[in-house]
Amino acid sequence: MTSAPLHVVDESSAADREEAALDAVFAALSDPVRRAILAQLDGRDLLVSEIAAPFDISLQAVSRHIQVLVRAGLVTQERTGRISRCRLDAGPIYTAAVWLSRYSKYWQAQFDLLAATLHDIDHDIRPKATRGGRRGRKSNRERKA
């Protein structure tokens, strides 16, 4: 008697896929040309030739950059014959931002320390006369009276 195979959800493979997707997003964002392409696509669909216009590289090189963005899930392409329109998909950027925000508590602690240090420096540098108010001095009103 043979039993049917059990379908077990492999959590490690799901985690591996998520990590690979995150790696692809960070790799795609690591290049300034690709970041500039994403900035161009913010809020509008463009043809590959329109995307390539401001760059001093070949149309083929821009197409390769776009394919990296497509594989990372940051750009979707819609082809009609030989014409290809590109559109930004910011979802993977959100995933990367969530991952990065886990480390914001460390930066916030550094900013808090910096603020406290600056406050201490300011307190130590200020002349004592300005800290204590106007002791021993008369205001213009007091002098006239």
Secondary structure, 3 states (H helix, E strand, C coil): CCCCCCCCCCHHHHHHHHHHHHHHHHHHHCCHHHHHHHHHHCCCCEEHHHHHCCCCCCHHHHHHHHHHHHHCCCEEEEEECCEEEEEECCHHHHHHHHHHHCCHHHHHHHHHHHHHHHHHHHHHHCCHHHHCCCCCCCCHHHHHC
